[in-house]
Amino acid sequence: MSDSDSLTLSELESDKGKDTPPPQATLEDLGAVYSIPVQVSAVLGRAEMPVSHLLKLGRGAVIELDRKVGEAVDIYVNNRLVARGEVVVVEDRLGITMTEIIKAE
């Protein structure tokens, strides 16, 4: 850290009593954020197997996952676990209903 980047003790103490609220974000300010693409993944379960077994799988093969029926599905945003949920059917498509939000560590 250079001298120009450091604060003196007197400068820190002068800022101590200030109660300035953080600036409020407006919809205009957030407009740029709304267009950022993110990858959302819902993981039903996982399985491990050797490549030789994977290559032998054919149409209609069943792979046993590490989850039980009714267990929560993990929801990832950009490869980070953010929630858990349940699989739902909406018209003729599958969807996820979030049931639990995972707080950041």
FIMARKOL-145229 format. One record per residue (C-alpha): residue in one letter; x, y, z negated. Coordinates in nm, 4 decimals. Layout:
<recs>
+------+----------+----------+----------+
! resn !     east !    north !       up !
+------+----------+----------+----------+
!    A !        X !        Y !        Z !
...
+------+----------+----------+----------+
</recs>
This chain:
<recs>
+------+----------+----------+----------+
! resn !     east !    north !       up !
+------+----------+----------+----------+
!    M !   0.0000 !   0.0000 !   0.0000 !
!    S !   0.1462 !   0.3388 !   0.0942 !
!    D !   0.1326 !   0.6520 !  -0.1199 !
!    S !  -0.1323 !   0.8008 !   0.1087 !
!    D !  -0.3577 !   0.4981 !   0.0463 !
!    S !  -0.3336 !   0.5067 !  -0.3334 !
!    L !  -0.5453 !   0.7034 !  -0.5784 !
!    T !  -0.4182 !   0.8732 !  -0.8906 !
!    L !  -0.5711 !   0.8049 !  -1.2310 !
!    S !  -0.7159 !   1.1570 !  -1.2422 !
!    E !  -0.8894 !   1.1028 !  -0.9061 !
!    L !  -1.0427 !   0.7783 !  -1.0310 !
!    E !  -1.1660 !   0.9416 !  -1.3520 !
!    S !  -1.3186 !   1.2348 !  -1.1611 !
!    D !  -1.5257 !   0.9900 !  -0.9535 !
!    K !  -1.6285 !   0.7873 !  -1.2602 !
!    G !  -1.9411 !   0.9826 !  -1.3535 !
!    K !  -2.0817 !   1.0315 !  -1.0041 !
!    D !  -2.4091 !   0.8504 !  -0.9401 !
!    T !  -2.4426 !   0.8790 !  -0.5669 !
!    P !  -2.6801 !   0.6179 !  -0.4287 !
!    P !  -2.5645 !   0.4200 !  -0.1274 !
!    P !  -2.6973 !   0.5485 !   0.2055 !
!    Q !  -3.0230 !   0.3866 !   0.3165 !
!    A !  -3.0137 !   0.2027 !   0.6480 !
!    T !  -3.2792 !   0.3043 !   0.8970 !
!    L !  -3.4298 !   0.0925 !   1.1740 !
!    E !  -3.2165 !   0.2885 !   1.4208 !
!    D !  -2.9021 !   0.1953 !   1.2256 !
!    L !  -2.9979 !  -0.1730 !   1.2280 !
!    G !  -3.0858 !  -0.1801 !   1.5992 !
!    A !  -2.7367 !  -0.2905 !   1.6971 !
!    V !  -2.7462 !  -0.5764 !   1.4458 !
!    Y !  -3.0709 !  -0.7169 !   1.5847 !
!    S !  -2.9086 !  -0.7969 !   1.9190 !
!    I !  -2.6179 !  -1.0007 !   1.7758 !
!    P !  -2.6576 !  -1.3668 !   1.8773 !
!    V !  -2.6270 !  -1.6320 !   1.6055 !
!    Q !  -2.6259 !  -2.0110 !   1.6255 !
!    V !  -2.8908 !  -2.1803 !   1.4104 !
!    S !  -2.8653 !  -2.5554 !   1.3476 !
!    A !  -3.0955 !  -2.7890 !   1.1557 !
!    V !  -2.9204 !  -3.1053 !   1.0388 !
!    L !  -3.1497 !  -3.4021 !   0.9771 !
!    G !  -2.8647 !  -3.6195 !   0.8529 !
!    R !  -2.5233 !  -3.7565 !   0.9350 !
!    A !  -2.3753 !  -4.0920 !   1.0269 !
!    E !  -2.0210 !  -4.2209 !   1.0707 !
!    M !  -1.9216 !  -4.4985 !   1.3072 !
!    P !  -1.6219 !  -4.6013 !   1.5117 !
!    V !  -1.6086 !  -4.4873 !   1.8739 !
!    S !  -1.6282 !  -4.8508 !   1.9880 !
!    H !  -1.9685 !  -4.8861 !   1.8175 !
!    L !  -2.0868 !  -4.5528 !   1.9565 !
!    L !  -2.0006 !  -4.6631 !   2.3109 !
!    K !  -2.2108 !  -4.9785 !   2.2683 !
!    L !  -2.5271 !  -4.7829 !   2.1853 !
!    G !  -2.7938 !  -4.7862 !   2.4510 !
!    R !  -3.1322 !  -4.6317 !   2.5127 !
!    G !  -3.3619 !  -4.6901 !   2.2150 !
!    A !  -3.0780 !  -4.7591 !   1.9705 !
!    V !  -3.1428 !  -4.6479 !   1.6128 !
!    I !  -2.8709 !  -4.4741 !   1.4122 !
!    E !  -2.9186 !  -4.4814 !   1.0362 !
!    L !  -2.8658 !  -4.1384 !   0.8806 !
!    D !  -2.7521 !  -4.0567 !   0.5275 !
!    R !  -3.0920 !  -3.9058 !   0.4342 !
!    K !  -3.4173 !  -4.0564 !   0.3160 !
!    V !  -3.7596 !  -3.9825 !   0.4618 !
!    G !  -3.8913 !  -3.6584 !   0.3128 !
!    E !  -3.5497 !  -3.5226 !   0.2098 !
!    A !  -3.4738 !  -3.1604 !   0.2927 !
!    V !  -3.3098 !  -3.0658 !   0.6225 !
!    D !  -2.9982 !  -2.8457 !   0.6025 !
!    I !  -3.0205 !  -2.5193 !   0.7976 !
!    Y !  -2.6940 !  -2.3639 !   0.9134 !
!    V !  -2.6371 !  -2.0199 !   1.0658 !
!    N !  -2.3013 !  -1.9925 !   1.2422 !
!    N !  -2.1878 !  -2.3166 !   1.0722 !
!    R !  -2.2691 !  -2.1826 !   0.7233 !
!    L !  -2.5343 !  -2.3500 !   0.5080 !
!    V !  -2.8000 !  -2.0860 !   0.4364 !
!    A !  -3.1198 !  -2.2794 !   0.3598 !
!    R !  -3.2978 !  -2.6117 !   0.3305 !
!    G !  -3.6338 !  -2.6957 !   0.4766 !
!    E !  -3.8847 !  -2.9485 !   0.6012 !
!    V !  -3.9564 !  -3.0661 !   0.9537 !
!    V !  -4.2967 !  -2.9549 !   1.0849 !
!    V !  -4.4821 !  -3.0043 !   1.4132 !
!    V !  -4.6098 !  -2.6888 !   1.5848 !
!    E !  -4.8294 !  -2.7789 !   1.8828 !
!    D !  -4.6034 !  -3.0185 !   2.0748 !
!    R !  -4.2701 !  -2.8958 !   1.9326 !
!    L !  -4.0662 !  -2.9653 !   1.6212 !
!    G !  -3.9865 !  -2.6834 !   1.3818 !
!    I !  -3.8428 !  -2.6226 !   1.0353 !
!    T !  -4.0135 !  -2.4577 !   0.7404 !
!    M !  -3.7598 !  -2.3059 !   0.5010 !
!    T !  -3.8254 !  -2.4204 !   0.1453 !
!    E !  -3.5043 !  -2.3085 !  -0.0266 !
!    I !  -3.2571 !  -2.0272 !   0.0425 !
!    I !  -2.8966 !  -2.1081 !  -0.0482 !
!    K !  -2.7230 !  -1.8136 !  -0.2180 !
!    A !  -2.3747 !  -1.7196 !  -0.1017 !
!    E !  -2.0932 !  -1.8258 !  -0.3325 !
+------+----------+----------+----------+
</recs>
